[in-house]
Amino acid sequence: MFKLKIPPVAVSLVFLGLIWLTDHLFSNEVLAFPYKNWLVGVLLLLGAIVALLGVWEFRKKSTTVNPHKPQNTSDLVDSGIYRLSRNPMYLGLFLMLCAGILYLGNVYNLLVLPLFVCYMNCFQIIPEEEVMLQKFAGDFKAYKNEVRRWI
């Protein structure tokens, strides 16, 4: 039933490696502009904050943050950052990948972002949502209708 085999942080590192490899195979410094490094720092910090706020809300509700065991979830978390995104931890990882792409400045790396989103949707988020629907039926349906998957 549950499709996830690789932890989301490891998936992000694999995609970061793909970004690095793409940069080295297809040199094309197109994303160069003033204050680029400043924006990279902002994206990294924002990504970390968004992800940590997601973890914080899970801890406040005393529920599991282990993505391999969503069935151990004890409560539907819909407060704090979860009012803006159903998946802030994954959104944070996405923002950090964006920072890596911007830092390297290779326009071809932009192709990696949709692949990351598709992978996370298919192998992480949708299986988690299936478990949430089983555990919290009506409440999760209402939450799902009110809050977007990513942002």
Disulfide bonds with the S-S distance in Angstrom:
none
